[in-house]
């Protein structure tokens, strides 16, 4: 009697990387609940915690060889909560709600931009240039909003004085996520190679500045990264045109 040989189906999921993904999603959920209760500084910090955990889950999966399609899809859903819905809802509760339908529209633009950004990334992950992201990554977009909120609350600024700037920034982050601007993924950096001693000193200084003034430095770094996309895209386009002429 010949038994029908069928491939084994592995049921279950890898626990370790998905724990980090779950932690990131919980941090995004906690940011929303904190904003509902009026604790906006806590909401901003929770979003940055989500960014740290989101950055760790993929690295842990690669280090432990526990990558899976389930993990990829679960990570996208977590990102939608933490970097799409959470920033939009937090910003709406913080100041956009006082602007009526316009504020509601701005919050939705950010959330919709995050959803479209993640959907495009998932469909192009196999063919995209690994050195660059197409459109502003959703964690960076969330960092701009969370960093600005944290900076304002920490310094006691009255958001009513610049609520229109918040409105424009919220819309801009949503549009940048679905733009064609190219942002460096930093994946070409090999941390195993030797580097000049000055690089180590600079890294230590950056970490020291971030630890000393996290609300200010994280906001400035995220804004700088957002601006880098149009600059990198224009430089690459200029080089391409020059190569065609020559």
C-alpha positions, 0 to 999 in steps of 0.5 A: 500500500503506497501512502500518499506523501503530503508535505507537512503543514506547520501550524502555529506562529513564531512567538518571539518576533510577534511578541515585539509586534504585539508590543508595538501595537499595544503601544499604539493602542495605549497612545490612543487611550492616553489621548482620550484621557487627556494625557497627550505627553504619554500618548506621544511617548507611547508612539515612540515606544511603538517605533522602537518595538517595530524596529526590533521585531524584524531584526529579531526575526532575522537573527533567530531565523523566524521570518514568516508571511504571517509575521509580515502581514501582522507587522503591517496591521500593527503599523496601521494601528500605531503609525496610521490610526494612533497619530491621526486620532491623537492629533485630532483629540489634541487640537484638530477637533477644534477646527471642525470638518477641516480638522477631521479631514486632516486626521483622515488624510494621515490615516489614509496615507498610512494605509495606502503606504503600507499596502503599496509597500507590501505589494512592491516588497519583492521588486523594490530597491532595498536601499530606498523607501518609496514615500515617507515610512509610516513610523517617520511620519508618526514621529513628526506628529508625536515629536511636535506634540511632545515638544509643545506639551513639554514646553507648555506652548499653547497649541491654539497659537499654531493650530494651522501649522499642526493642520498642515503638518498632519496633511503633509505627513499623509501626502508624503507617505503616498508620494514618490519621493525616495527615502534612504532605508539605511540598509546598506550600512553594515554595522559589522564593518570597521569605521573611523574613530570619528564616526563612533564619537559622532554616534555617541554625541547624537545619542547623548543629545537625544537622551538629553532632549528627546522631545526636541531631538526626535522631532528635529531628526524626523523632520530632517528625514522627511525633508531628505526625501525630496532632496534625494529624489531631485539629486538622483533625477538630476544625475539621471538627466546628466547621464542621458545628455552625456 
